Amino acid sequence: MSVTHETTRITWTIRPVIYLPMVHRQEAELPACAYGFKPHASD
């Protein structure tokens, strides 16, 4: 797909994406860094 504006042209490729159900991830162990994650407080 391409978009052209005056003399600038932007082109990118569109590809299908396969999303895996989250149910399969319940058995997986999270990496150690996931347990150290602290979400930022919202302003």
Secondary structure, DSSP 8 states (H G I E B T S, - for coil): -EEEETTEEEE----------GGGGTTS---HHHHT-------
